[in-house]
Structure formats: C-alpha cells, structure tokens
Amino acid sequence: MSFDAEKVQRVLKTVPSLYRGPGGAVAVLKDGNLVGQHVWGYADMDRRIPITSQVLFPICSITKQFVSMLLLDLAENQPPSMAGQDFQEQLLARLREVVPPEFVDEGGLTVENLVDMCSGLRDYWALCTLQGSRPDTPYLLNEHNPDMLRRIRSVHFRPGYEYSYSNTNFNVMERLIEHVTKDSLANLFAERIFGPAKMKTARLCPRTDRLPAPIVGYEGSEKFGFFPAPNFIEWSADAGLVASLDDMIAYEKFFDRRYTDRQDSYRDAITPRHYRDGAKAKYRYGLRHAGLGKYNTMGHGGALRGYKLMRRYVADERLSVVVLFNHSADAPEAAGYILKQILDVSDPPPLAVQPVQQWFGSFLDLETQLSIRVLPGDAGKIKIKYVRAEETLRLVDDNKAESPDVEASIDGDILHIRRLDDNRVLTAQRLNHNAGVLDRSPVQGTYQCSETESTFICEGEGDMLYGLFDGCFGRGPPHLMTHLGEDVWLLADPRAMDDQPPGDWTIVFVRNGQGAVVNANIGCWLARKLDFMKV
C-alpha cells in the first residue's frame, strides 16, 4: 500500500464535522511514527478551555489492554518480593478466594479466561441496575465492591466456551495482581508500562468524579444542547487510566515496537486462541480482533458518560489510529472511518434483495432468555437489536443476512443467529404480540432474587408497566417497560452508571399450571438469566 501523509491529515480534519460535539483529539501512526494528528474544540466549554494534545482524558476500557500487558510482564519478570513462588499458581490460588472456588475447581475458570472475556462472570456494572443504582449513584471500591462481587454466585455460561464482555473480569484481575505482588496497580503501571512506553503524564485515576482538569465530559446533542455529565464511579483495572493524546501516541509507538519484534513474546500472547470447543476466539488479552475489508485489526474502545474513545491497530500495515472524544459520538465508528479512508476500504454494496416480511418482529431465545428484535434497515439491510446497540446486517438473500460478526436467517417464526464473536448460536421463537395475554393473571407485584439479594417491583396497568429495583444502592428509579409479546417484556435502561451498559433488559414472566405468575426471569446480554421469585 502506498502511503500518503497529506491524505491522512485531510481525513483527520474531516472528523470534527462528521462527529460533532464539544471537542476531540485524533492521531494516526504508520510504522511506529506519527504521520498526522488533529485536536479541536473545548475541554471545558463553560471556561472556554480548548483541548490540546496534553489534555488528559479518561481512556476507560482501553485500560484493559494495559492490565493484560502488565500481567504478561509480571509473569516474565516476577517482582523480587515473589522470589521462589510461582506467579501463575499464586494468581490461581487468589482467584479461588475472590470468586466462589467451585468456579475454578468444578467450572475450570482460569486467569486467562478473565483477560480473554470468556469467564462467564456477569458484568458487575450491569448488576448495579438490579441493586437500585441511578446514573449518579456513587460506587466506591472499598465500600461497594466486596458486596457486589459476593453477589455473583453463578456464571451465565461455562468458562472458556463463549465470549461475553464483562468488567468483572478485570475488577477481579486487580484483586489478584495487587494481592500477589504486594504492590499497587498504580505503581506497577508507572514502573512497567508508562516508563518503558514514555507515556509521560498517563496515570491511574480510579475516581471519575476527580478527573484531572480541565477535561469535562458532555452528554446531549446539537439539537438539545450539551451539558456536563457527572460521574461518581470508582473503578481501576477495568477502566481507570487517564492519558493524553501525546501519551497515546507514545503508547502506539511502544505497541508497534513490541508487536513487530519477533523476539518479544507479546505478539504471541495477544494472538487469539480457541474456545474449549475448538472454535476460534476473537478477543485476547484485552484486545478485540476484527476484520476491516482484507485487513486484520486489533484494538479496544472505551466509554464513560460524556466520553467515547477508541484505539485500533492494523497489523499488516503497522497502522494505528487513536480517537478521543469528550462527548458521546461514536468513536469506534470514527476510527473505522479514518482507517477506511486511508486504506481505501469500502463496504460491499447492498444487493438488490428485499427482505421477506417474516424477518420483522420480536423473538425470544429460549436458552439465554433474551429478546431479539429485527427491524428494517437501509436498502438491502436489516437491523438486529440483541446487545446494547443495533447491529446492521447485509442481506445476501431474502431470508439470509450477515455482517463480519453475525450470520442470520429467518424460517417462518424461527430466527437463527450465529454470533461469531460470542461463539453462540441463537434459535429464537417469534413472540405473538397478542393483547389478550395482558388480560390473564396480572404480572404486577413484588419479586425477589436470592442470588443478587435484590427486589424487582412491577407496577402500572395494561401495557403501561414500570419496573423498579431495590437493593444495596437503595430504591431505584422507575424504568419503562414495553410489551414484546406473550409474557415477555422489555425494560429500558438507557442511562446507566457507566455510559450505556447494560442497555435493555428482557423480563420473562413464568406461570404455573394454574396460569398464575410465579417468577420473572430477568437478564441482559451482560448479565443473563437471574430468577426473581414472586412474593
């Protein structure tokens, strides 16, 4: 590929008008060298402080790949305090203490399952919703974390067999690393990552209500205006780093040096392995591998209310892109846009195919007990809502559609979906949106979950119901519920503590032989199949 540095700069200057908001910073590197960067807008709109390449952003979940890199370094260069001890054995012993030991001894949970996002552990941020949290609920590690981890008493799939994004994995990793090394994550990062990478100002900043000035994150839109998005989360290994654009440029140079050094074990460590059933995985050591046309890329996004971030590396071309926004524009999409423009990658044109009408509607996957909604898309496309955001699939026949990560087909009232990233096949039954079901024994009432030790309250009348959760964070706000069909409802959760997760929840009410509702199965993509018994 011929490389045009002037073209890179032209592309970067188009980003602000395409992803409009308070401000941002972007950079592109080739062969470990900076070839273009652009910063614009305001770090703090009220005080008219502009963004510069030195302004520190919370890089949120991009932190996970730093933790994974640190884990590898500790395994290869054990701290002096561990003389005579096996690092991996010590981590595994501590893992048995942090999670129920049967997860390890009977389920086969490993430390690598954590950094590869295939542990089956439910996401603790998602579970905060079931504990009565609000978007502005404080979460403190010493005060709240032990209780939240204690409430994770089962896994939602067998460790090692599937992928499911979970911040719990890296929350647990911090507990392991600090216990075994007898050192703080902040010190270990500074000594083993930031120093070698020449990241001069990056640091661990777990308290999101104490981010370094002048950066302010914003919610809102151009139509309704932008306003500061306060956060009160304390997190660490899952999302706690702050870094400037200059720091991230230094990191991309460091990443490229390590990845291209044939003597460095890092390249092999981040190469995806296989699930226990032999299927190839796409997430490894805090990095998601994804295709972009004919290219393989690896990277990770980050998000907090008011911030969206992305870094992505094209291995064959040694090409890096970094995107930092202090607003809620789609940073992963922006990174993809930049790379496609530079690499001259175009999406395949839609085929002249019309979807059969059977596609559209609401479905329930019986195994996960999660709802799936299929909606019309642009010409030659459909949209599927299963995870947090809608996923667009290109029709390849009137009853078949695909994207790089999803294959789907419709056969009458049965929806078949193969999720390549998740290593899961969904077989979902169409829900009959029959209003008559609302006239049966009422679903309103109080439900309790013994595992989460929280309460679900369903209130309202007809098809205007509200769901409320009470738990260790107190009395939660009402969430609007939408009837999908039969005894299946959708509970909207658009503004959680951590940006958008978990998104919508599926609530499946279960009746006994006499038709009376006896329990509710509640779950989302990040935290599935929790039983709430009616009381």
N, C-alpha and C positions, 0 to 999 in steps of 0.2 A: 504494500500500500504506500503510495506517495503521500507525504505529509505536508500540509500547507498551514504554517503557523498563523498567517494572516487570516485565513479562513476561520481558524479556531477563535481568534479574537472577535471576528464579526459575529460568529454564532453566539458567543458569550454575551455580547451586547444586546442580543435579541431577547435574552431570558427575562429581564425585568418587565417588559411589556407583555410577555406571554404568561407570566406567573406574578400577577400584580399584587402588591401588598406593601407593608411598611418598608421592608428592605431585605437585602440578602448579599451573599458572597459566593462566588463560584471560581473554580480553578480547573485547569487541565494540564496534565503532565504527560510527557512522552519519553520513553526510555529513561525514566528517573529524573528528567529535567523539566522544569516549569516552562511551558510554552504560552500560557495565557491565563489571566485572571481578571475578574471584574467584581467590584463592590459598588453598591448603590443604596440609597435610601437612608433610613434612620434607625439607629439602635434604640433611641428613646425619642418618640415623637413629641411628647409634651415639652421636653427640654431641648428639642431640636439638635440632638447629638447624632452626628452621622455614623454610619457603620464604616469601619476601616478593617484592614486585614489583620489588625491586632486585637480587635474586639473579641472577647471570649463568648462563645455560645455553649449552651448545654448540648453535647452531642448525643445524649440519651442512649439508645440501644446500640449505637456504634461501639459503645463501651464493651460490649460482649466479645468482640474480636480481640480487644486489648487484654481482657481477662484470659482468653484462650491462649494468646501468645505468652502471657505471663506463666500460665500453667505449664506450658511446654518448657519454658526457660527454667522454671523451678525443678522440673523433673530431670533436666540435663545438667543443671548446675545447682545442686542442693545447697541450701544455706548451711554455714558451719554449725549452727545450732542443732542440725539433724544428723550429725556425724554418727555413723553406724546404724542408722534407721533407713528403712525402705520407704521412700516418699509415697509411692502408689499404695502400698499397704496401709500407711498411716491415713491417707485420704479415705480409703475404703472403710477403715475402722471408724473414722469420724462420721462417715456417711450413715453408718448403721445407728449412730446416736442422734443424728439430725432428723432423719426420716424414720418411719416405722421399720425396724430391722427386717421384717418379712419382705419388704420391697426388694431388699438386697439378697437375702438368703433364699427366698422362695421365688421371687419375681425375676431375679437376675439383674436388677438395676446396677449399673456401673457408673463410674465418674465420667467416662466418655459419653454415656447416654445423656448426661446433663449438658455438656458443651455441644452436643450434636442435635439437641432438641428432639430426642426420641425417648424421653424418660417415661412419658405417660402421666407425669405430675400435672395437676390442674394449675392454671395460672392464678397466682395469689392476688393480682390486681383485679382480675375478673371476679374472684370470690368476694372482694370488698363490697361489690354491689349487693350481694346476698347478706351482708352484715350491716346494711343500713347506711353505707357511705354516700356522700354527696361529692360533687366536683371540688368543693373547697374543704373537704374533710382532712384534717392533719393525719399523717401517717408517720410515726416515729419508730425507727428500727428497734430501739431498746424497749419501748413501751408496747408496741403493737405486734412486732414481728414474731415473737415466740408463740403468741396465741394464734396467729394466722397459720403458721407452719403446723402447729399442733392440730389444727382443724382439717388438714389434708391427710385423710386416713385411708384413702384408696386411690388407685390410678385409673384413668379412663381408657387405657389400653395397655397391653403387655409391653414392658420396656424393651426397646430395641426393634420393634416390629413396624412402627409408624413414626411419622413426624407430626408434632403439634407444638406450635410456638408457645413458650411458657417462661415468663420472667422468673418463676420459682426456681428453675434450673440454676440460674446464675446467682440468685439470692442464696441458695444452698452452697454454691461454689465458694462464695466469700466466707461462709461459716467454716468450710473445710480448710481453705488456704490459710486463713488467719490462725486457726487453731493449730494446724500442723507446723507452720513456720514460726509461730510465736511473734509475728510481726504484723503491722497494719497493711492493708491493701494500698493505702496512700504511699507509704514508704516503699513498698515493693514496686509500685508503678514508677515512682520517681527514679529509683535506682536501676531497675532492669529494663524499662521501656522508654520513658521520656528522655533519660540521659543519653542512651545509645542512639535514639532517633533524633536527638537535637530538637526536641519539642520544648521550647524554652519557657512557655507560660502555661502549658497544659497541666491540669491537676485534678484530683478527686474533689468534688464538691457535692456531697450527698444531699444537702438541704436545698430543695428547689425554691424555697422562699428566701434564700440567701445567695442567689446567683450573683457573680461579680458584676458590678456596674461597668458600663452603662446599659448592658443589654436588657431589653424588655420584650417579652413575647406577647403577641396580639391575637385575639380572636375577632371574628366578624368578617365583613366583606365590604367591597366598594359600595354596594347598594345600601347596606345598613350602617356602615362605618366600622372603624377598627377601635377596639378598646383593650386595655391591658388584661391579660389572662393570668390571674394569680394562681400560684401552685403552692401546696403545703405538704408535698411528699418528701420523705427522706428515703432515698434509695442509694445503692452503691454499686456493687458489681454488675447489676443488671442494667444500669443506665446512668451512673453518677459522674462521668467525666465532663469537664469543660475544656474547650480548646478553641483557639482562634483559627482563622483561615491559614495564617502563617504556620501554625502548629500542624495543621492537617496536610499542608504541602510538604512539611518536613517528614511527616509520617508516611506519605505516599512514596517519597524517595526511599525511606527505610524499608517499606514493604517491598518495593521493586527490587532493592538490593538483595533482600533475603530470598525473595521468590526466584530470582534468576541465578542465585549462587547454587550450583549443583552440589556443593559440599554442605549446604545448610539443610538441616532436617525439616525446616519449616514448610518447604514446598510439599514434601510428602505428607506432613502432618495435616495440612489443610485440604488434601485431595480427598474427595468424597469416598466413603466406603460403601458397604452394603448393609441393608437391614438383615435381620436374622432369618428372613425367609428367602434371601438371595437377591431381592430387588435392589437396584442401585439408589442410593440416597443422594440428595442434592444439598444438604446442609451439613457443614463440617466445621468444627472449631470456631463457632461464631461467625461463619461466612456462608451466605447462600449463593450457590452456583446456579446461573441461569443463562439461557441462550439469548443471543441478540443477532438475528439473522444467522450467518455462518460462524459467528464468534461465540466463544465461551467467556462469560464474565463472572466475577465473584465480588460480593460486597454486602453491605448491610445498611438499612435505614435506621432512622431514629425519630421519635416523636414525643412531644410533651405538649400539653395545652399551650398554644402560642408558638410552637416551634416545629419545623419539619426539616430533616436533614437526610443526606444520602452520600455515600462514597461507593464507587464502583471501579473495578479494575478489569481491563480486557487483557487476558493473559498473553495471547499470541502476539498482540501489537504493543505490549508493555505500555498501555494507555490508561491513565487514571482520570477520573472526574470526581470533584467534590462539590456538593451543593449544600449551602446553609441558609435557611430562611427563618426569620423571626415572625412568621405568620403561618397560616395553615394551608398554603398552596402545596401542590403535590410534588415534593422533592424527588421521589423515585422516578416519577414521570419526566421531570425536568432533566434528571441525569440521563435517562434514556433518550430524550430528545437531543441533548448535546452530542451523545455518542453516535446516534443515528446520522446526524448532520455531518459529523466529522468523518465517519466511516462509510458514508453514502449507503446506509442501510434503509430500505423502505419496507413497509409492511406489505404482505401479499394483497393484491386487490381482492375485494369481495367477489364471490362467484354470483352469477345471475341465478340465485336459488332463493325461492320463497319458503319460509318455514311452514311446516304443517301446523294447523291450529292447535293440535294436541300438545304442543310444547308448553303453552302458556297456562299458568295457574300455580297453585301451591301444592307441595308434596311433602311427605314425611318419610325420612329414612328410619326404618324400624330399628336398625342396630344402634345408631348414635342417638336416636330420638331427637333429631334436629330437623327443622323445617328447611325446605329449599323452595325458593320462588324463581320462576322463569318468566322473564319479561321481554318484550320486543326490543331490539336494538336498531342500529342504523341498517341501511340496506345490506342484506346478506349476512346479518349478525343477530345474535340473541344475547341476553344478559342473564347471568345466574347469580342469585343472592344466597350465599351459604355461609361464607366467612363475613368479616366486617364490611367489606366494600363489594360493590357489584363487580363481577368478572365478565368481560366481553369475550364471546366465543364466535368464531367464524364458521358459518355454515359450509359444510362440504357436501351435503346432500340435504334434502328437505327434512330429514329426520335425524341427521347427524351433524355435530358441530365440534370444534376443537379450538384450543389455544395451545401455546407451548407447554402449559402445565395441566390442562384439563381436557378430557375427552368425554363427550356426552352423546346420548341417543335417546329418542323417545319411542316407546312402543305402546301405543294406546294410552292407558293410565299408568304405565310404569316408566319411570325415568331412571336411566342408567348413567352413572357418572363415575369415571375413573380419574382420581386425583393423583397425578404422578408425584407431586411434591410430598403429599401426605402418605403415599403408599396405601391408599384406601379406595375400595370400590363401594359406591353407594347405590343401593337399589331402593328407590323411593316410590311410594304409592301416592297417587293423586288424592288430595283431600276434597271431599264433597262439601262445597260451601252451601250447606243446607240450613236455612234459617230455623227449621223445625228443631234442630238439636238444641237451640237455646231455650226451648220450652220444656226440656227434660229437667230432671232433678238438678237444682242450681249448683254451680261451681263456686259461688261466693262462699267465703268462710276463712278460717284460720288453719294454716298448715305449718308443721314443724319438721325440721331436718335434724336428725340426731348427729349426723357427721359434722355438719357445719355449725351446729348448735344455734341455728337462726330460725326466724319465723317469717313465713310468707302470708300476707293477708290479701285476699281478693275481694274488692268492693265494687259497687256500681250496679247497673241494671241493664237488661237487654244485651245489646252488643257494645255498650259503652262501659267497659270494665277498667279498673285500675288495679295495679299490683304494687304492693308496698312490702319492704323488707325491714325487719328489726333484728339487730344483732349487736356485736361488740362495739360497733360505732354508733349505736343509738337507733333512733327512729328515722328510717329513710324516707325520702320523698315519694310521692305517688308517681308511678310510671304508667303511661297509657298502654292499654292492651288492644290488639286488633285480632278479630276472629278470622282464622285462616280456613277453617272447615272442621266439621265433626267436633271433637273435643280438643282441638289444637289451637293455641293462641300464640300470638307474638307479643312480647313485652319489649317496648322500645327503651333503649338506654344510650341515647346519642351523646351525652356529655358525662363521661366517667372521670375518675380521678386522674387517669393517665391518658391524655388525648382522647381517642375514640374507643379503645377497648373497654368492654368486650363487644360492643355493638348490641344487636338484638338477641333476646333470649327466647327460646322456644319453651312453651309451657304445655305439657300434655297431661290433661286430667284423665284419671283412671277410675272406672266404675266397677262396682262389684256385680254379682249376678242379679241383684235386685235393681240395678240401674243407679244406685247412689254413688256419688263421688267419694272415693276413699283416700286418694292421694294425688299428688301432682309431681310429674317428672319434669325437672327444670334444668336447662342446660344451654350452653352456647358453644361455639367452636373451641374456645379456650378452656372451658370447664363443663364437661358433659355429664349427663345422667346422675343428677342428685335427687334423691327421693324426699319429698316433703309429705308427711302423713297428715291427713285432715284430723283436727281435734274438735 
